[in-house]
Amino acid sequence: MAEFSVIPSSQAPPMPYKKTAIARRMAQYESYVLTLKSGSAGKLVPERAETPRALLIRIRRAATRVGKPIHAWQADGVVYFRLR
């Protein structure tokens, strides 16, 4: 069994952190949600390899992670979203 002890956080080595592509994309979508102001809407136009459905999922999950409820919808292959 592992031996457990409590130490001051100053004695713990820094946590290794490597920002993966997925983490970067998550942060990017979170920033989209966080930049919205009341009365404005965001617009996401998919690139070649993306689908509107994938963008809807990403922006909705990002909103959940940052605790900002949004309305998100697609029209003519473009995704729109606004704060609730």
MOPAC internal coordinates of N, CA, C and O (Angstrom, degrees):
PM7 1SCF
backbone

  N    0.0000 0     0.00 0     0.00 0    0    0    0
  C    1.4424 1     0.00 0     0.00 0    1    0    0
  C    1.5262 1   108.71 1     0.00 0    2    1    0
  O    1.2310 1   120.86 1   -34.02 1    3    2    1
  N    1.3133 1   115.96 1   145.98 1    3    2    1
  C    1.4624 1   120.88 1  -178.67 1    5    3    2
  C    1.5227 1   110.73 1   -70.16 1    6    5    3
  O    1.2310 1   121.45 1   -33.20 1    7    6    5
  N    1.3190 1   114.83 1   146.80 1    7    6    5
  C    1.4570 1   120.37 1   178.17 1    9    7    6
  C    1.5276 1   108.40 1   -92.09 1   10    9    7
  O    1.2310 1   119.92 1   -53.57 1   11   10    9
  N    1.3064 1   117.76 1   126.43 1   11   10    9
  C    1.4640 1   123.68 1  -177.27 1   13   11   10
  C    1.5166 1   110.09 1  -107.76 1   14   13   11
  O    1.2310 1   120.74 1   -41.53 1   15   14   13
  N    1.3341 1   116.19 1   138.47 1   15   14   13
  C    1.4576 1   121.06 1   172.88 1   17   15   14
  C    1.5226 1   108.70 1  -148.56 1   18   17   15
  O    1.2310 1   120.62 1   -21.56 1   19   18   17
  N    1.2967 1   116.42 1   158.44 1   19   18   17
  C    1.4600 1   122.37 1   179.06 1   21   19   18
  C    1.5170 1   107.34 1  -106.33 1   22   21   19
  O    1.2310 1   120.74 1   -48.96 1   23   22   21
  N    1.3372 1   116.19 1   131.04 1   23   22   21
  C    1.4622 1   121.67 1   179.47 1   25   23   22
  C    1.5308 1   107.98 1  -130.07 1   26   25   23
  O    1.2310 1   119.81 1   -19.39 1   27   26   25
  N    1.3236 1   117.97 1   160.61 1   27   26   25
  C    1.4665 1   120.21 1   174.42 1   29   27   26
  C    1.5297 1   109.41 1   -64.20 1   30   29   27
  O    1.2310 1   120.54 1   -37.02 1   31   30   29
  N    1.3018 1   116.57 1   142.98 1   31   30   29
  C    1.4604 1   119.50 1  -178.14 1   33   31   30
  C    1.5255 1   112.01 1   -61.87 1   34   33   31
  O    1.2310 1   119.86 1   155.90 1   35   34   33
  N    1.3272 1   117.88 1   -24.10 1   35   34   33
  C    1.4669 1   120.75 1   178.21 1   37   35   34
  C    1.5279 1   111.93 1   -67.36 1   38   37   35
  O    1.2310 1   119.77 1   159.70 1   39   38   37
  N    1.3429 1   118.05 1   -20.30 1   39   38   37
  C    1.4604 1   121.58 1   179.71 1   41   39   38
  C    1.5327 1   112.32 1   -88.87 1   42   41   39
  O    1.2310 1   120.10 1   167.86 1   43   42   41
  N    1.3168 1   117.41 1   -12.14 1   43   42   41
  C    1.4572 1   120.40 1   179.78 1   45   43   42
  C    1.5255 1   109.65 1   -80.12 1   46   45   43
  O    1.2310 1   119.66 1   -39.61 1   47   46   45
  N    1.3220 1   118.25 1   140.39 1   47   46   45
  C    1.4602 1   120.04 1   178.08 1   49   47   46
  C    1.5253 1   110.22 1   -68.20 1   50   49   47
  O    1.2310 1   119.65 1   -23.27 1   51   50   49
  N    1.3247 1   118.27 1   156.73 1   51   50   49
  C    1.4584 1   119.80 1   179.20 1   53   51   50
  C    1.5382 1   110.62 1   -61.74 1   54   53   51
  O    1.2310 1   121.54 1   -35.47 1   55   54   53
  N    1.3178 1   114.66 1   144.53 1   55   54   53
  C    1.4485 1   119.81 1  -178.86 1   57   55   54
  C    1.5299 1   109.29 1   -74.07 1   58   57   55
  O    1.2310 1   120.05 1   -51.58 1   59   58   57
  N    1.3232 1   117.51 1   128.42 1   59   58   57
  C    1.4698 1   118.93 1   178.10 1   61   59   58
  C    1.5239 1   108.64 1   -69.54 1   62   61   59
  O    1.2310 1   120.73 1   -46.86 1   63   62   61
  N    1.3113 1   116.21 1   133.14 1   63   62   61
  C    1.4493 1   119.70 1  -178.58 1   65   63   62
  C    1.5154 1   108.62 1  -138.10 1   66   65   63
  O    1.2310 1   121.42 1   -59.60 1   67   66   65
  N    1.2849 1   114.89 1   120.40 1   67   66   65
  C    1.4521 1   120.83 1   177.89 1   69   67   66
  C    1.5173 1   106.43 1  -121.04 1   70   69   67
  O    1.2310 1   120.54 1   -63.82 1   71   70   69
  N    1.2948 1   116.57 1   116.18 1   71   70   69
  C    1.4558 1   120.52 1  -177.14 1   73   71   70
  C    1.5253 1   109.21 1   -77.52 1   74   73   71
  O    1.2310 1   121.23 1   -69.69 1   75   74   73
  N    1.3029 1   115.25 1   110.31 1   75   74   73
  C    1.4578 1   120.97 1  -179.02 1   77   75   74
  C    1.5214 1   110.07 1   -79.92 1   78   77   75
  O    1.2310 1   121.04 1   -10.45 1   79   78   77
  N    1.3054 1   115.61 1   169.55 1   79   78   77
  C    1.4582 1   120.74 1   178.21 1   81   79   78
  C    1.5198 1   110.84 1   -60.65 1   82   81   79
  O    1.2310 1   120.43 1   141.12 1   83   82   81
  N    1.3127 1   116.78 1   -38.88 1   83   82   81
  C    1.4614 1   120.32 1   179.91 1   85   83   82
  C    1.5229 1   110.15 1   -66.42 1   86   85   83
  O    1.2310 1   120.28 1   136.98 1   87   86   85
  N    1.3202 1   117.07 1   -43.02 1   87   86   85
  C    1.4720 1   120.82 1   179.27 1   89   87   86
  C    1.5260 1   110.34 1   -63.49 1   90   89   87
  O    1.2310 1   120.20 1   141.28 1   91   90   89
  N    1.3312 1   117.23 1   -38.72 1   91   90   89
  C    1.4697 1   120.45 1   178.13 1   93   91   90
  C    1.5209 1   110.55 1   -64.58 1   94   93   91
  O    1.2310 1   120.46 1   137.65 1   95   94   93
  N    1.3383 1   116.73 1   -42.35 1   95   94   93
  C    1.4584 1   119.93 1  -179.84 1   97   95   94
  C    1.5341 1   110.45 1   -66.30 1   98   97   95
  O    1.2310 1   120.28 1   139.74 1   99   98   97
  N    1.3324 1   117.08 1   -40.26 1   99   98   97
  C    1.4630 1   120.37 1   177.88 1  101   99   98
  C    1.5201 1   109.87 1   -60.80 1  102  101   99
  O    1.2310 1   120.04 1   134.92 1  103  102  101
  N    1.3092 1   117.53 1   -45.08 1  103  102  101
  C    1.4673 1   121.78 1   179.76 1  105  103  102
  C    1.5277 1   110.80 1   -63.33 1  106  105  103
  O    1.2310 1   120.49 1   143.33 1  107  106  105
  N    1.3209 1   116.67 1   -36.67 1  107  106  105
  C    1.4540 1   121.01 1   179.57 1  109  107  106
  C    1.5366 1   110.59 1   -63.15 1  110  109  107
  O    1.2310 1   120.31 1   132.18 1  111  110  109
  N    1.3205 1   117.01 1   -47.82 1  111  110  109
  C    1.4597 1   120.68 1   179.78 1  113  111  110
  C    1.5320 1   111.39 1   -67.38 1  114  113  111
  O    1.2310 1   120.16 1   144.52 1  115  114  113
  N    1.3234 1   117.29 1   -35.48 1  115  114  113
  C    1.4604 1   120.15 1   175.83 1  117  115  114
  C    1.5257 1   110.28 1   -62.14 1  118  117  115
  O    1.2310 1   120.43 1   140.73 1  119  118  117
  N    1.3231 1   116.79 1   -39.27 1  119  118  117
  C    1.4686 1   119.79 1   179.32 1  121  119  118
  C    1.5280 1   110.85 1   -66.28 1  122  121  119
  O    1.2310 1   119.84 1   146.44 1  123  122  121
  N    1.3331 1   117.91 1   -33.56 1  123  122  121
  C    1.4651 1   120.53 1   176.09 1  125  123  122
  C    1.5278 1   110.03 1   -59.77 1  126  125  123
  O    1.2310 1   120.74 1   134.12 1  127  126  125
  N    1.3238 1   116.20 1   -45.88 1  127  126  125
  C    1.4690 1   120.61 1  -179.05 1  129  127  126
  C    1.5232 1   110.27 1   -66.24 1  130  129  127
  O    1.2310 1   120.22 1   136.67 1  131  130  129
  N    1.3234 1   117.18 1   -43.33 1  131  130  129
  C    1.4638 1   121.16 1  -175.87 1  133  131  130
  C    1.5256 1   112.76 1   -68.76 1  134  133  131
  O    1.2310 1   119.26 1   157.06 1  135  134  133
  N    1.3253 1   119.02 1   -22.94 1  135  134  133
  C    1.4681 1   120.64 1  -179.77 1  137  135  134
  C    1.5225 1   112.69 1   -83.18 1  138  137  135
  O    1.2310 1   119.99 1   168.66 1  139  138  137
  N    1.3291 1   117.63 1   -11.34 1  139  138  137
  C    1.4631 1   120.08 1   179.60 1  141  139  138
  C    1.5177 1   111.35 1   -69.30 1  142  141  139
  O    1.2310 1   121.05 1   -41.89 1  143  142  141
  N    1.2972 1   115.59 1   138.11 1  143  142  141
  C    1.4600 1   122.81 1   173.84 1  145  143  142
  C    1.5284 1   107.52 1  -111.97 1  146  145  143
  O    1.2310 1   120.66 1   -20.04 1  147  146  145
  N    1.2971 1   116.34 1   159.96 1  147  146  145
  C    1.4549 1   120.64 1   176.75 1  149  147  146
  C    1.5258 1   109.21 1   -58.76 1  150  149  147
  O    1.2310 1   120.34 1   -45.88 1  151  150  149
  N    1.3071 1   116.96 1   134.12 1  151  150  149
  C    1.4632 1   121.19 1  -179.88 1  153  151  150
  C    1.5147 1   114.13 1    90.46 1  154  153  151
  O    1.2310 1   120.03 1   176.88 1  155  154  153
  N    1.3283 1   117.56 1    -3.12 1  155  154  153
  C    1.4662 1   119.80 1   177.50 1  157  155  154
  C    1.5240 1   109.42 1  -116.02 1  158  157  155
  O    1.2310 1   121.14 1   -16.26 1  159  158  157
  N    1.3212 1   115.42 1   163.74 1  159  158  157
  C    1.4629 1   120.93 1   179.44 1  161  159  158
  C    1.5171 1   109.01 1  -133.18 1  162  161  159
  O    1.2310 1   121.13 1   -27.73 1  163  162  161
  N    1.3247 1   115.44 1   152.27 1  163  162  161
  C    1.4574 1   121.00 1   175.53 1  165  163  162
  C    1.5179 1   109.85 1   -98.31 1  166  165  163
  O    1.2310 1   120.63 1   -26.17 1  167  166  165
  N    1.3030 1   116.40 1   153.83 1  167  166  165
  C    1.4580 1   122.61 1  -179.76 1  169  167  166
  C    1.5243 1   108.30 1  -134.05 1  170  169  167
  O    1.2310 1   120.60 1   -54.08 1  171  170  169
  N    1.3296 1   116.45 1   125.92 1  171  170  169
  C    1.4623 1   122.08 1   179.36 1  173  171  170
  C    1.5235 1   108.75 1  -120.35 1  174  173  171
  O    1.2310 1   120.65 1   -61.12 1  175  174  173
  N    1.3162 1   116.36 1   118.88 1  175  174  173
  C    1.4617 1   121.65 1   178.04 1  177  175  174
  C    1.5222 1   107.21 1  -103.48 1  178  177  175
  O    1.2310 1   119.83 1   -59.99 1  179  178  177
  N    1.3430 1   117.93 1   120.01 1  179  178  177
  C    1.4620 1   119.77 1  -177.35 1  181  179  178
  C    1.5280 1   112.25 1   -67.21 1  182  181  179
  O    1.2310 1   121.88 1   -33.79 1  183  182  181
  N    1.3375 1   114.00 1   146.21 1  183  182  181
  C    1.4575 1   119.72 1   172.95 1  185  183  182
  C    1.5203 1   108.31 1   -86.94 1  186  185  183
  O    1.2310 1   120.21 1     1.31 1  187  186  185
  N    1.3136 1   117.20 1  -178.69 1  187  186  185
  C    1.4667 1   121.91 1  -174.81 1  189  187  186
  C    1.5219 1   114.08 1   -49.82 1  190  189  187
  O    1.2310 1   119.77 1   130.52 1  191  190  189
  N    1.2994 1   118.05 1   -49.48 1  191  190  189
  C    1.4725 1   121.42 1  -172.51 1  193  191  190
  C    1.5264 1   113.02 1   -87.73 1  194  193  191
  O    1.2310 1   119.81 1  -175.53 1  195  194  193
  N    1.3304 1   117.97 1     4.47 1  195  194  193
  C    1.4632 1   120.92 1  -177.22 1  197  195  194
  C    1.5255 1   110.39 1  -108.30 1  198  197  195
  O    1.2310 1   121.78 1   -23.68 1  199  198  197
  N    1.3201 1   114.19 1   156.32 1  199  198  197
  C    1.4608 1   119.75 1   174.78 1  201  199  198
  C    1.5263 1   108.47 1  -118.41 1  202  201  199
  O    1.2310 1   120.28 1   -26.59 1  203  202  201
  N    1.3199 1   117.08 1   153.41 1  203  202  201
  C    1.4622 1   118.93 1   176.68 1  205  203  202
  C    1.5283 1   111.89 1   -58.16 1  206  205  203
  O    1.2310 1   120.27 1   143.71 1  207  206  205
  N    1.3161 1   117.09 1   -36.29 1  207  206  205
  C    1.4662 1   120.32 1   179.58 1  209  207  206
  C    1.5263 1   111.09 1   -61.60 1  210  209  207
  O    1.2310 1   120.09 1   137.57 1  211  210  209
  N    1.3349 1   117.44 1   -42.43 1  211  210  209
  C    1.4670 1   120.45 1   178.55 1  213  211  210
  C    1.5288 1   110.68 1   -62.86 1  214  213  211
  O    1.2310 1   120.49 1   139.94 1  215  214  213
  N    1.3305 1   116.67 1   -40.06 1  215  214  213
  C    1.4606 1   119.73 1   178.62 1  217  215  214
  C    1.5264 1   111.20 1   -66.03 1  218  217  215
  O    1.2310 1   120.46 1   140.19 1  219  218  217
  N    1.3313 1   116.72 1   -39.81 1  219  218  217
  C    1.4674 1   120.17 1   176.94 1  221  219  218
  C    1.5267 1   110.94 1   -58.89 1  222  221  219
  O    1.2310 1   120.71 1   133.94 1  223  222  221
  N    1.3125 1   116.24 1   -46.06 1  223  222  221
  C    1.4632 1   120.78 1  -179.86 1  225  223  222
  C    1.5229 1   110.67 1   -62.20 1  226  225  223
  O    1.2310 1   120.58 1   134.16 1  227  226  225
  N    1.3309 1   116.50 1   -45.84 1  227  226  225
  C    1.4713 1   120.30 1  -178.15 1  229  227  226
  C    1.5210 1   111.99 1   -62.79 1  230  229  227
  O    1.2310 1   120.26 1   136.17 1  231  230  229
  N    1.3333 1   117.10 1   -43.83 1  231  230  229
  C    1.4620 1   119.01 1  -176.37 1  233  231  230
  C    1.5240 1   110.54 1   -72.42 1  234  233  231
  O    1.2310 1   119.74 1   144.69 1  235  234  233
  N    1.3227 1   118.10 1   -35.31 1  235  234  233
  C    1.4627 1   120.30 1   177.36 1  237  235  234
  C    1.5231 1   111.17 1   -67.20 1  238  237  235
  O    1.2310 1   120.15 1   138.49 1  239  238  237
  N    1.3159 1   117.32 1   -41.51 1  239  238  237
  C    1.4660 1   120.09 1   178.40 1  241  239  238
  C    1.5194 1   111.04 1   -66.55 1  242  241  239
  O    1.2310 1   120.44 1   140.73 1  243  242  241
  N    1.3282 1   116.77 1   -39.27 1  243  242  241
  C    1.4656 1   120.08 1   178.58 1  245  243  242
  C    1.5232 1   110.39 1   -62.40 1  246  245  243
  O    1.2310 1   120.59 1   138.28 1  247  246  245
  N    1.3306 1   116.47 1   -41.72 1  247  246  245
  C    1.4671 1   120.45 1   178.93 1  249  247  246
  C    1.5212 1   110.85 1   -62.04 1  250  249  247
  O    1.2310 1   120.59 1   140.21 1  251  250  249
  N    1.3152 1   116.48 1   -39.79 1  251  250  249
  C    1.4637 1   120.50 1   177.86 1  253  251  250
  C    1.5180 1   110.57 1   -64.16 1  254  253  251
  O    1.2310 1   120.11 1   136.88 1  255  254  253
  N    1.3379 1   117.39 1   -43.12 1  255  254  253
  C    1.4691 1   120.78 1  -178.86 1  257  255  254
  C    1.5162 1   112.06 1   -61.93 1  258  257  255
  O    1.2310 1   120.14 1   141.63 1  259  258  257
  N    1.3379 1   117.34 1   -38.37 1  259  258  257
  C    1.4651 1   119.37 1  -177.45 1  261  259  258
  C    1.5300 1   112.64 1   -92.84 1  262  261  259
  O    1.2310 1   120.31 1   179.51 1  263  262  261
  N    1.3309 1   117.01 1    -0.49 1  263  262  261
  C    1.4513 1   120.87 1   175.50 1  265  263  262
  C    1.5140 1   115.12 1    74.25 1  266  265  263
  O    1.2310 1   120.37 1  -150.00 1  267  266  265
  N    1.3285 1   116.90 1    30.00 1  267  266  265
  C    1.4626 1   121.74 1   178.38 1  269  267  266
  C    1.5253 1   108.56 1  -117.33 1  270  269  267
  O    1.2310 1   119.80 1   -71.38 1  271  270  269
  N    1.3337 1   117.98 1   108.62 1  271  270  269
  C    1.4644 1   119.19 1   179.02 1  273  271  270
  C    1.5303 1   111.15 1   -69.17 1  274  273  271
  O    1.2310 1   121.01 1   -44.31 1  275  274  273
  N    1.3078 1   115.68 1   135.69 1  275  274  273
  C    1.4625 1   121.00 1  -179.41 1  277  275  274
  C    1.5269 1   110.23 1  -130.23 1  278  277  275
  O    1.2310 1   121.49 1   -17.43 1  279  278  277
  N    1.3064 1   114.75 1   162.57 1  279  278  277
  C    1.4618 1   123.34 1   164.89 1  281  279  278
  C    1.5256 1   104.44 1  -105.99 1  282  281  279
  O    1.2310 1   120.17 1   -48.81 1  283  282  281
  N    1.3195 1   117.29 1   131.19 1  283  282  281
  C    1.4660 1   120.78 1   178.58 1  285  283  282
  C    1.5221 1   108.21 1  -133.16 1  286  285  283
  O    1.2310 1   120.77 1   -40.66 1  287  286  285
  N    1.3265 1   116.13 1   139.34 1  287  286  285
  C    1.4551 1   121.02 1  -179.81 1  289  287  286
  C    1.5186 1   109.02 1  -152.09 1  290  289  287
  O    1.2310 1   121.41 1   -13.05 1  291  290  289
  N    1.3194 1   114.90 1   166.95 1  291  290  289
  C    1.4550 1   118.94 1   177.03 1  293  291  290
  C    1.5174 1   109.49 1  -123.70 1  294  293  291
  O    1.2310 1   121.09 1   -33.11 1  295  294  293
  N    1.3260 1   115.53 1   146.89 1  295  294  293
  C    1.4535 1   122.61 1   176.77 1  297  295  294
  C    1.5259 1   107.46 1  -146.83 1  298  297  295
  O    1.2310 1   120.68 1   -53.54 1  299  298  297
  N    1.2939 1   116.30 1   126.46 1  299  298  297
  C    1.4752 1   122.35 1   178.84 1  301  299  298
  C    1.5231 1   112.51 1    53.97 1  302  301  299
  O    1.2310 1   120.23 1  -140.36 1  303  302  301
  N    1.3344 1   117.17 1    39.64 1  303  302  301
  C    1.4545 1   121.36 1   176.33 1  305  303  302
  C    1.5180 1   114.95 1    78.74 1  306  305  303
  O    1.2310 1   119.90 1  -172.06 1  307  306  305
  N    1.3224 1   117.79 1     7.94 1  307  306  305
  C    1.4602 1   122.79 1   179.54 1  309  307  306
  C    1.5218 1   107.45 1  -116.91 1  310  309  307
  O    1.2310 1   120.24 1   -37.02 1  311  310  309
  N    1.3375 1   117.14 1   142.98 1  311  310  309
  C    1.4584 1   122.32 1  -179.95 1  313  311  310
  C    1.5249 1   108.86 1  -102.68 1  314  313  311
  O    1.2310 1   121.09 1   -47.64 1  315  314  313
  N    1.3196 1   115.51 1   132.36 1  315  314  313
  C    1.4542 1   122.96 1   177.16 1  317  315  314
  C    1.5310 1   108.33 1  -120.20 1  318  317  315
  O    1.2310 1   120.86 1   -29.30 1  319  318  317
  N    1.3139 1   115.96 1   150.70 1  319  318  317
  C    1.4704 1   119.42 1   176.82 1  321  319  318
  C    1.5216 1   109.32 1  -153.73 1  322  321  319
  O    1.2310 1   121.77 1   -29.76 1  323  322  321
  N    1.3309 1   114.22 1   150.24 1  323  322  321
  C    1.4625 1   121.09 1   177.19 1  325  323  322
  C    1.5069 1   109.28 1  -147.71 1  326  325  323
  O    1.2310 1   120.83 1   -18.42 1  327  326  325
  N    1.3050 1   116.02 1   161.58 1  327  326  325
  C    1.4596 1   120.73 1   177.93 1  329  327  326
  C    1.5109 1   109.22 1   -69.24 1  330  329  327
  O    1.2310 1   120.75 1   -32.33 1  331  330  329
  N    1.3239 1   116.17 1   147.67 1  331  330  329
  C    1.4791 1   120.42 1   175.46 1  333  331  330
  C    1.4930 1   110.16 1   -76.01 1  334  333  331
  O    1.2310 1   120.10 1   180.00 1  335  334  333

